[in-house]
């Protein structure tokens, strides 16, 4: 179950979103640069305080500005894959993946599932774009999140790696039944996902549902 109702004023536009679903879906947030796509993810993750919001994920109330509820970032059970992946360059791949948790059967299964077992002793600067994406995705999934946030995860990849990444994200969604909110500039990426949220130009203000 996912409820995201938020309103936040940026310099040139008003972000107004209303998502309410009982089934896990993939949402693609699409729009021009500077319109607030990443801001939405940061609000949901707890990295930014919204003007008004009510956020409930899997029956866990995370934010209710009306009643002054704002759950701490580390307690939200949200996996966030940043645009530049933010892997720690001085840690091995395995250390990156287990940074927020411990080695477990779940981690072993993730490593096998994402086909990165041969990379465990390497360091991020030695990885290709597609490899780095898979490692970052493994870290995102390492804590068994109730919601996944993806910020332009394919923007630096070639076409083949991008298509493989999109297919992988859809597989994870289907197998884990986890809602995913996905930021993209690409019409192609948005079209192959399940649902589309389009953020309008800064001169327009409209609700998104």
Secondary structure, DSSP 8 states (H G I E B T S, - for coil): -EEEEEEEE-SS-EEEEEEEESS--EEEEE--TTSSHHHHHHHHHTSS--SEEEEEETTEEEEEGGGTEE--GGGS-EEEE-TT----TTSBHHHHHTTTS---HHHHHHHHHTT-GGGTT-BGGGS-HHHHHHHHHHHHHTT--SEEEEESTTTTS-HHHHHHHHHHHHHHHHHH--EEEEEES-HHHHHTSSEEEE---TT----B-
